[in-house]
Amino acid sequence: MDDSDILNYISNDNRIEKGVCIMILRRGDRENLVGNAIVYWDVVGDNVIAPGFSVFAINFTVSALALENKLLTATFPPIPMKNVDNLFQKLKTIHCDIIYGGELEFPSDQEAFTQFYKNEFSKYNKIIEEYVEAYKEKFDFAINRMSEQEKLIMLRELSNKIRIEIREGSKTKKIANTKISKLIDDLSDQQKYDISNFKAVLFQPGDIEDQLVNLYTNQFLAIYHEDYENASHIKQEISKLEHDTNSETQT
């Protein structure tokens, strides 16, 4: 069995679901991935490919140069390792992210192997896809290169996404939270924008809070475009909603 056959055995654990994070980082920062990663798996039961080895590891890299807005990846052949300690010792001085892929249990039945082959290779590809998407975020979000208008538009887009997630009762995504926190910190220096009150309601659940977040971001853009009449009108709407909210709290 050659290296390409071994690659097709490699798997992630069986908890993968659509929309669920499948990339389990053992070393590295999801917000600052380096573009060079090792995925490793624990072998459960007999290692029919490399007897005596309890771990498989694969190295893949991501190009920092995009081709047609897509980042290219290169995957190297899988390497069997004696154990996890042995793997981490070898990677001690290597600048890379380390991802845990889960457990591998090789089927002995040929018919079962065919389906195993397809499922596990698909799971491995999803790990790479998630890594590349997170890695790409580093280049897509460079706040120091954004204009004030671009920051305000992104603030509105991200806050809308966060409000949808709060309404649906789902956990807000860490990357979106990190981005909007950076935008808020950056725009806080602009006293013409009421960033502090916007921040106070951003993560609070409720229909009125939904309206307030939307009104604040629209007001910021109106102020930026020097449409002060519209900005004043929006401010009155905000004051009325905040007054209604305070009245409900007191009763």
N, C-alpha and C positions, 0 to 999 in steps of 0.2 A: 504494500500500500504506500503510495507516494505522498508528498507534502500536500498536494491539492485535495487528496482524499481525507487526510487528517484534518485539514481546515474545515471541511464540511461536517466533521463531527462536533466541532466546537459549539458550545451552547451557553445561553443565559439561564437563570433559574425560571421556574414555571409560573411566576407571578405576573408575567407581562400581560397588560391589558391596554387597549387603545386609550391614549391620553395620559397614561401613568408613567411617571419617571422610571426608566429602567436602567439608568446609568448610575451604578453605585460606586462612588469615588472612595478609594481607600487612601489615596494621597493626591493632593491637588486642590485647587479652588475653582469651583464651577464658574465663578465670575471672571476668572483669569487663567483659563486653560492655556497650556504652552504649545499645543499643536503636535505633541509627540506623546503617544499613550501606549500603555501596556494593559491588555485585558488578560486576566487569568481565571482559570476554573479549577475547582477541586474535583478530582476523579473519585467517584463513589463505586465501590466494588472493584472488579478486575479491570486493569488497564490493558485492554487487548491490543492496543497500538504500541505502547511503550511499557512493557512490564517492569515493575519496580519503581515507576515514577508516579507520584500522586497529584501532580499539577501540570496543566498545560497553559502556556502563555503565548500571546500573539502581540507583536508590535505593529502599530500602524501610525502613520504620520499624515498631517494635513498641510497642504500647500497654503502659504500665506498670500499667494497670488491667485486671484479668481479668474476663471475662464467662463465668459458669458454669465457673470454674476454667480458662478458656482465654484465652490472650493473643491479641489481634487484631493483624493486620498490615495495613499499607497499602503498596502498590507504586505507584511513579510511572513515567511513561513512560520508555522507554529513550532514552539520549542517545548519539549517535555522537561520538567524540573523535578528534582527529588521531593521537595516539599515547599511550603510557602516561605519558611524562614530562609531557605536557600535562594529563592527568587528575590526576596526583599534585600538580602545581603548583596546580591549581584547588582541590584538597582540603587544601592545606597548612594552612589556618587553620580548617578545618571539623572539628567534634568528631564523628567517625564512625569506625566500623570499616570496613576495606577487605578485601574477599574476592576472591580470584582464582578465576574460574569455569572457566578453561581456554581451549581454542581453539574458534573457530567456523569451519566451512567449509560454505558454503551450496551445496546441490546445485542443479544446473541442470535436472535431470529432474523433471517435475511429480509423477510417481508416487513418486519417492524423497523429494521434498519433503514429501509427506503424512506419511510415517513419521518423517521428520526432525522435523517439527513436533511430533508427539506425544512422541517420545523426549526432545527437548531441553527442552520445557516441563516435563516430568515431573522432569528432573534439576534444573532451576532451583527447582522447588517443594521438592525434597529439601534443597537448600541452605538455603532459608528454614526448613524444619522443624527442621533441625539447629541453626540459629542460635537459633530461638525456644526450643528445648529447653534449650540452654546458657544462654540469657538468663534463663529461668525459674528455673534453679538458684540464681541470686543471691537470689531472693525466698523460695525454699523452704527455704534453709539459712541461718538467722540464729541462730548459736549463742548469742548473747547473750540471745535470747528463749526459749531452750529450758530446761526444768526439768532437774534432775540425772537424773531417771528417763528422760526423753526422750533425753538424751545417751547414756545407757547402752544403751537399746534400739536407738538408731541405730548405736552402736558395734558391737553384735552383728550387726545386719543388714548393715552395710557389710563387716565382717570376714568374714562368711559368703560374701558375693559375691566378695570378693578371694580367699578360699581356693578357691572353685569355679574362678575364672579361672586360678589357679596350677596346680590339678590338671589342667585342660584344656590347659595350656601356652600359653594366650593372654595377651596383654599386658594388664596391669591398667589400667583406665581412669583417666585423669588426674584427672577430677572426683572419683571415689570416693577416690582416694589423697589428694587435697587435703582433702576433707571429714574423712577419718579422721585425718589428721595434725592438723587443727585440734581435733578431739575429744580426741585423745591429749594434745596440749599443754594443753588446758583441764582435763582430768581429772588431769593429773600433779600438780597441787597438792593433790589429795585423797590423803593418805598411806595411807588405809585400803584403797585399791585398788593392786594390784601392777602398775601400768601399765608400768613399765620392762621387766619380764620378758615381759609380753604383747607389747610392741612388738618385743622381740628375736626372737620366733618368728613374728610375723605374716606376714612375707614369705618365710619359709623353706619350701621345698618338703618334702613328706613326710607320711605318714599320721599319724605321732605328732604332728607339728606341727598338723595339722588338729584332732586331738583336744584338744591343749593350748589352741589359740585358742578353741575352743568352751567348754572348761572355764573358762577365765579369764573370759570374758564372762558365763557363768552364775554364777560366783562373785561377780563385781562386783554383779550384780543381787540375789543372795542377801544380800550385805552391806548393800546399800541398803535392802532390806526388813527388815533386822535379823533375818534367819533365819540366826543364827550357827551353828546345828547343821549345817544344809545347807552353809553356807560352809566349815565345818571339814572336812566330809566331802569336798567338792570339792577342798579344798587337799591332802588326803591323796592323792587321785587324781593331782593335778598333780605332787606330789613323787615319786610312784612312776614316772610317765611320764618325768619329768626324770632320775630316777636310771637308768632303763633306757636312756635316750638317751645319757647320759654313759658308761654301761658299754659300750655298743656303740661309742662313739667311741674309747674307750681300747683296745678289743680289735682 
